[in-house]
Amino acid sequence: MTSFGGYDPDAEEIGDGLYGRLLAAGGRSGALDPRLVRLLDRQAKAMVDLAARRATAMGRLGIGTDDLMWAACHTERALVVLRHCGIDTAELLRGLPSAASTPVRVAGRRSLTRGLCRVVMVADYLAHQSGAARAGVPHLTTALLVEGCTRAYRLIADRDGAS
């Protein structure tokens, strides 16, 4: 598990705060809670919304890190970060599951997977460390790259381990 700076989502003291409540919501996944959405700026919310639409196309209510990575590969500001890190977005997209060819209808309340909750928390931490009031697309994309629960992180780790 990644510990980024002073932030560790598994630390005991987080259980009493906002992050702990967000992680605890819904058991394995966090509800798409307004408190969580407030951590993101307008463009980052749009990227999460794009990820939610992909999750729906995949027939899932849970919005995961793969969905957000797919959305990052289709968001210009996120592509700048990915390219700067040497990420081959075509290779990354090939590694993600494909959406169903037939539209899938899902009913129920959307939620974030536990992994995506962690990514949003790391993005919030990065935003505050940089002096921003809310996490933006670059913070969210960077969090996807440094949080060990994502395919992008594994892609970088495999690439760096091979060199």
C-alpha positions in Angstrom: 0.0 0.0 0.0 1.3 3.4 -0.9 1.9 5.9 1.8 2.2 9.3 0.1 3.9 11.9 2.3 2.1 12.0 5.6 -1.0 10.3 4.2 -1.7 6.7 4.9 -5.3 5.5 4.3 -4.7 2.5 6.5 -3.7 4.6 9.5 -5.8 4.3 12.6 -6.4 8.0 13.1 -8.0 8.3 9.7 -10.9 6.1 10.8 -12.5 9.0 12.8 -12.2 11.6 10.0 -13.9 12.3 6.7 -11.7 9.9 4.8 -12.6 7.1 7.2 -16.3 7.8 6.8 -16.0 7.8 3.0 -14.1 4.5 3.0 -16.6 2.9 5.4 -19.7 4.0 3.5 -21.3 1.1 1.7 -18.8 -1.5 3.1 -16.4 -2.2 0.2 -17.2 0.9 -1.7 -17.9 4.5 -0.8 -21.2 6.2 -1.7 -20.9 9.0 -4.2 -21.1 11.3 -1.3 -21.4 15.1 -1.7 -18.5 15.5 0.8 -16.3 13.5 -1.6 -17.4 15.5 -4.6 -16.6 18.7 -2.8 -12.9 17.7 -2.8 -12.8 18.0 -6.6 -12.8 21.0 -8.9 -15.2 21.3 -11.8 -12.9 19.6 -14.4 -12.1 16.7 -12.0 -15.8 16.2 -11.4 -16.3 16.0 -15.2 -13.6 13.4 -15.4 -15.3 11.3 -12.6 -18.6 11.7 -14.4 -17.0 10.4 -17.6 -15.7 7.4 -15.6 -19.2 6.9 -14.2 -20.7 6.8 -17.7 -18.1 4.2 -18.7 -18.9 2.1 -15.6 -22.6 2.2 -16.6 -21.6 1.1 -20.1 -19.8 -1.8 -18.5 -22.9 -2.7 -16.6 -21.6 -1.7 -13.1 -22.8 0.7 -10.5 -19.3 0.8 -8.9 -17.0 3.4 -10.4 -13.4 2.0 -10.3 -9.9 3.0 -11.0 -10.0 1.4 -14.4 -13.0 3.6 -15.2 -11.1 6.7 -14.1 -8.0 5.7 -16.0 -10.1 5.3 -19.1 -11.6 8.7 -18.5 -8.1 10.1 -18.0 -7.1 8.7 -21.4 -10.0 10.7 -22.9 -9.4 14.0 -21.0 -6.9 16.4 -22.4 -5.4 17.8 -19.2 -4.9 14.2 -17.9 -3.2 13.2 -21.1 -0.6 15.9 -20.5 0.3 14.3 -17.2 0.2 10.7 -18.6 2.5 11.7 -21.6 4.8 13.6 -19.3 5.3 10.4 -17.3 6.0 8.4 -20.5 2.7 6.5 -20.4 1.7 4.9 -23.6 -2.0 5.6 -23.5 -2.8 3.2 -26.4 -1.1 0.4 -24.4 -2.9 1.4 -21.3 -6.3 1.4 -23.0 -5.6 -2.0 -24.5 -5.1 -3.3 -21.0 -8.5 -2.1 -19.8 -11.6 -4.2 -20.2 -13.8 -3.1 -23.2 -17.2 -1.7 -22.7 -20.2 -3.9 -23.7 -21.2 -3.5 -27.3 -24.8 -3.5 -26.3 -25.8 -0.7 -24.0 -26.4 -2.1 -20.5 -29.1 -0.7 -18.2 -28.2 -0.6 -14.5 -30.4 0.5 -11.6 -29.3 1.6 -8.1 -27.1 4.1 -6.4 -23.7 4.7 -7.9 -20.7 4.3 -5.7 -16.9 4.6 -5.8 -14.9 1.4 -5.3 -12.5 1.4 -2.3 -9.6 1.9 -4.7 -11.1 4.9 -6.3 -11.9 6.4 -2.9 -8.2 6.0 -2.1 -7.2 7.7 -5.3 -9.5 10.7 -4.6 -8.0 11.0 -1.1 -4.5 11.0 -2.4 -5.5 13.6 -5.0 -7.0 15.8 -2.2 -3.7 15.4 -0.3 -1.7 16.4 -3.4 -4.0 19.4 -4.0 -3.5 20.7 -0.5 0.2 20.2 -0.6 0.3 22.3 -3.8 -1.8 25.0 -2.2 -5.0 24.3 -4.3 -8.3 24.4 -2.6 -9.7 21.4 -4.5 -8.2 18.5 -6.4 -8.0 19.0 -10.2 -7.4 16.7 -13.1 -3.6 16.8 -12.7 -4.0 15.8 -9.0 -6.4 13.0 -9.8 -4.3 11.7 -12.7 -1.1 11.8 -10.5 -3.0 10.0 -7.7 -3.9 7.2 -10.2 -0.2 6.9 -11.1 1.1 6.7 -7.5 -1.7 4.7 -5.9 -0.7 1.0 -6.1 -4.3 -0.3 -6.7 -4.4 0.9 -10.4 -3.4 -0.6 -13.7 -1.4 2.5 -14.5 0.8 2.1 -11.4 1.4 -1.6 -12.3 2.2 -0.6 -15.9 4.8 1.9 -14.7 6.2 -0.6 -12.1 6.5 -3.3 -14.7 8.2 -0.9 -17.2 10.6 0.4 -14.5 11.3 -3.1 -13.2 12.2 -4.3 -16.7 14.8 -1.5 -17.3 
